[in-house]
Amino acid sequence: MHGSIEQQRFCGREFSAEEVSLIQEVVDTCGGVSRNELAKTVCELLDWKRPNGGLKAGVPGPAGTVGRQGHPETSG
């Protein structure tokens, strides 16, 4: 079990505690796939897209930057 999950900001988007929890669940259950695939999966689940309609996925992405304690690492 991870500690309390808080709202996070990543790439200019504010992720709710529920979204961060969903990201963590995806990472926990899909640990065998690549970081790129994790990022794509999370972006699909959260309907996170670029202005051109493509997925916002990439490495690092919200799933690709999950730190050792299971929380996305953010840079501001």
N, C-alpha and C positions, 0 to 999 in steps of 0.2 A: 504494500500500500504506500502510496506517495503522500507526502504532507499535504497541507491545505493548498489547493490550487487557486491561484489568483488570476485576475485579468492581466493580459500581456499585450504589449505593442510589438509588432513585427512588420517591417517594410511599410510603415505608414498606416497599417491597419490595426485597429484595436480588437483583440480577441477576447470574448467573454470567458469567464471561468468555465462555463459549460463547453465552449469550443476548445479551450486548452485541455480540458478533461477528455474530450473526444480525440484530440490529437494524440494524447498520451495513450489512450486505449488502442488506437490504430498502431502506434509504435510498439506497444506491449504485445499485441496479438499478431503482428506481421513482421516480427524482428528478423526473419530470414530473407526479406526482400531488400533491394538496394535503397539507398537514401533517395534517389531520384524517383523510384516507384512509390515510396512512402509519400513524398512531396506531392506527386500527381494524385494519389488516392485522397490525401487530405484536401487538396484544392477542389477535387470533384465533390467530396462530401460537403464542403463548406461553400460550394459554388463561387469560389474565389477566382475571378478572371481578370485578364488584362483588358484595357480599353478596346483592343481589336477582337475580343471574344475568346481568345485562347486562354488556356489555364495559366494561372500565375505561378505554376510549379517550376521549380528549378532547384539546384543544389547550390547553396543551402536554401532550404525552404523551411516552413514552420516545423515539419516533421524531421527534416534533416539537421536541425540544430538542437535537438533535445539533448540536454546535458545529462550528466551522471545521475542527478537526482530526479530526472524525468520531467523537468520543466524546460520549455523552450528557452534557449539562451537568446537574450536580446541585446541589441547594441543601441537602444534609444528610441 
